[in-house]
Amino acid sequence: MSAGLVLSLFPGIGLLDMAFEEEGFCVVRGPDLLWGGDIHRFHPPAGKFDGVIGGPPCQAFSRFAHLVRATGKKPGPDLIPEFVRCVAAAQSRWFVMENVPDAPWPELPAYKIQSFLLDNRWLGEKQARRRRWFFGNRGVGVDLRRYIQLAALEDPDWHRTVLASGGMRPGTETKRGRLPGKNYGYTSKLTVKLARELQGLPPDFLDHCPFTVHGKQHAIGNGVPLPMGRAIAKAVKAALEQGNVEVA
C-alpha cells in the first residue's frame, strides 16, 4: 500500500526517489536540468502531494566554492528559494530537504522545521559523506533523528566523499593538498565503478544509459547515497505511521 504521493524536486537520476519508492511512497519527479527541465517554470498544484523531497544544488554553500571562484568561475546559483516556492505552492503536509552542512534554513513559516547533520558513515557505510537534512511538518515539530537507525560502529575501511567532478589521478591519493589542479576531477570507468559502489548502487547502474563516463560520474556523484536515502525514507514513514505528522 502506498505511503503517500510525494513530489521530488531536483531529482537528478532519482537516488533519493528510489529510497522513498522502496518504502511504498509514490514519487512524482519534477523537472531537472539534467533532463532539460527548468525549476523556474514549474508550478506544482496545491493540495495534491502529501510530501515534497529534494536536494537543491549545493555549489553556492559548498566549502569548495572558494576553489571554484579561484579559477575565475562562479559557483552555481542558490536554488533553495525555488525549493521553498514549490513547497509553499504544493501545500504538502511535510517536506524533506537535503543539502551541504553550511546550507541556510528554508524560510517556510507554515511549517515546524527541524534540522540535523547525518554522515553516511554513521550508517555503517564506507563513504564519508556528511549532509544537512531539514524536515518540515505542518503539525508539531518532529525530530526525525528519533527514527533513524544508526550503526553501532563505523566501518574502519572508510573512503572520502564521492564527487560529481571525479577523483584524483591514480597514484596521487597520498599527496592530496600538494597537487596541481590538473590532478583533480579525474574520471574513468574505474572512478564510476567506485562511485557506484560507495553510493550503494548496483554494479550495472547506468550501464545502458547513453551518458558519457563524465556524465555518469557527475550524475552519481550529485546524488544522495542510497543507504542514507533509505534511512531518511524509513524515518519519515515511521513518523507518519506513529501519527507524529499532521494529517490535515
Buried (B, 14 or more C-beta within 10 A) or exposed (E): EEBBBBBBBBBBBBBBBBBBBBBEBEBBBBBBEBEEBEBEEBEBEEEEBBBBBBBBBBBBBBEEBEEBEEEEEEBBEBBBEBBBBBBBBBBBBBBBBBBBEEBEEBEBEEBBBBBEEBBBBBBBBBBBBBBBBBBBBBBEEBBBBEBBEEEEEBBEEEBBBBBBBBBBBEEBEEEEEEEEEEBBBBBBEEBBEBBBBBBBBEEEBBEEEEBEBBBBBBBBBBBBBBBBBBBBBBBBBBBBEEEBBBEE
